[in-house]
Amino acid sequence: MLPDIGVFGPYTYLVTEVLWGGVALGLLWRAGALRKAARTIVVLYPIAYVWDWYTLTVGVFEIRLRTGIDLLGIPVEEHIFMIVVPALVIGLHETIHHRNDRDI
């Protein structure tokens, strides 16, 4: 059984984004990849935004435990998600490869 993180009510999604964003930031900082991640996120963001806006508009999914604050037609949490996910992926990638490069 999974723990119920819904205790944060309408801030649940935001809290999870902030927590995972902190993990991503820590990994990027450790790997020295903040600029690399920022460039990639800037390029990916418009694609992610259109994809997210469309899927929410046509009803592919619904986000229940959110603040209710929308920005440019989508929840503010989704904007954060579109930054956190690639940052976490890049942070993990750079951490793994940076460590492996030192081991060689």
Long-range contacts (C-beta under 8 A, 24 or more apart in sequence): 6-65, 8-65, 9-65, 10-65, 10-66, 10-67, 10-68, 11-65, 11-67, 12-65, 12-66, 13-63, 13-65, 13-66, 13-67, 13-75, 13-77, 14-66, 14-67, 14-76, 14-77, 14-80, 17-77, 17-80, 17-81, 17-84, 18-80, 20-84, 20-88, 21-80, 21-83, 21-84, 21-87, 23-88, 23-91, 24-84, 24-87, 24-88, 24-91, 25-87, 25-91, 26-91, 27-88, 27-91, 27-92, 27-94, 27-95, 28-87, 28-90, 28-91, 28-94, 30-91, 30-95, 31-91, 31-94, 31-95, 31-98, 32-94, 32-98, 33-90, 33-91, 33-94, 33-98, 36-90, 36-94, 37-86, 37-87, 37-90, 37-91, 37-94, 40-86, 40-90, 41-82, 41-83, 41-86, 41-87, 44-82, 44-86, 45-82, 45-83, 48-82, 49-74, 49-79, 49-82, 52-78, 52-81, 52-82
